[in-house]
Amino acid sequence: MVLLGPSGCGKTTLLKLVNRLYEPTSGTIAINGVDTRSLPAPALRRRIGYVIQQTGLFPHMRVGENVAVVPRLVGWDKRRIAARVDELLNLVGLPAEEYRKRYPAQLSGGQQQRVGLARALAAEPSTLLMDEPFGALDAITRSRLQDELRRIHGLLGQTVIFVTHDVEEAVRLADRIVVMRDGRVVQDDTPLRILSHPADDFVRDLVGASDVLRRLSLIPVRDAFQSGTPDLTESCPPVAASVDLRAALNLLLDCGAPRLVVVDADARPIGTLDLEAIQRASNVDAGDHETVGAADAAPSRR
Amino acid sequence: MKRGFDLSYLTEEWRKVLDLTLDHLQLTLLAIGLALLIAAPLGMAAARFRWLTFPVLGLLSALYTVPSLAFLVFLIPSLGIGREPTLVALVAYAQIFVVRNIVAGLRGVDPPTLEAAAGIGMTPWQVFRRVRLPLALPVILAGVRTALTTTIGLATLAATIDAGGLGTLLFDGIARAYNAMILAGAIAIAALAIAIDLVMRLLERLTPLARAERARAG
């Protein structure tokens, strides 16, 4: 789940309410039905991974020690901690043999953020809070880490609450986007619904809903093509049904043919896709794609 | 009487010089030990509570500006002469260096680092013990080093109220116009100060943060 909104809208505050860095003045917050105030705050926080933009790594500790902090706090034995540290460093793409003994200051910003993620995951938390974790990174590193996060989330399947003000990032990562403004939730929906059916002008402006290309990137070819036995004389390379329409459009314009051959996962031709079909899909009421959006962003929870 | 660079006292009476040096060192370490016992809680409180910082540091620097000889004489009516008034004066003068650096060190830790420490589940004590203190340590040790070298100099005044130390050589030497004795005292004091400074710098290099910084540079 991604909390999206401009600076000062309260998304970080909401995040910190979850791990009780801020205490609610009224109301209750429950994780898996358990009130967060039924535990002492430190005990609660050890079950919730926490990643922040400034990495918050401890500069006087080696990378391995940083990752080991929470398992030590909860009293794992040494061997288990050592094994877990190596496992996690490898998982986040920092070979343990090479990086365990380094200090944070010896790593690049992207590498530090990987360590931050490994540290947050160390004690097998059920929930992960991420506060603009990639905000300070360059665009290439950011998109690489976004991919990694998707991959790791796919493997481990924790509930992730991710704060960002970057719409692209939200759309890329979210199963569900909660748009906030002035401390209020203004829309809580799938990325596709947010883009195609913004609740009000504020959300429309925020997400730049007129951006057709962005919307196309959320619709797979599978939902737009005409099935049938295609004429295989088309000169363009075939496109897989799982590819999004934005990529398909690119391909179509790039090779200049009137239509693309669509193939299934086994590379068998199953139909064609032309410009008109793409256009139709982009204009169709997003409600028709509800199921698609949901299936595509398959909730891995919870 | 010989003038100039006369090392005869140092070479002939080296045992006495050594004894006085150890005495001087003992006085200094005792003073700094006591100073730390007071400065630690004072510094932590002044770092923790903003409203305390200015009055505490202001008072301590005002104290430091009191001329040392006047301070010692001032203490004679209540504490007499000897070690006790000397220790009181040395402890008082050392406070500003130690407290100031404790405040600067503890305050200087990057807030996101501390928030991350709390956010991943450290108790307030664990945040202090495992993150804040180790990160402040180099600055605190630098303050202790300054306090030590300053105290070594100030402790020579102990001799004026019969509290021993290397000051004895200076003041006796002056009284007897015995240059070799004065020179021996001066050399011993300088050597002691330099030695202590080196030891403290070594300690600073051994802190985890200093190791981390060296790792980055190397």
Interface residues (C-beta under 8 A of the other chain):
Chain A: K16 N19 L21 P42 A43 L44 R45 R46 R47 G49 Y50 I52 Q53 Q54 T55 G56 L57 F58 P59 H60 M61 R62 V69 V70 L73 V74 R102 Y103 P104 A105 Q106 R119 A120 L129
Chain B: D110 P112 T113 E115 A116 A117 A118 G119 I120 G121 M122 T123 Q126 R130 V131 P134 L135 T207 P208 L209 R211 A212 E213 A215 R216
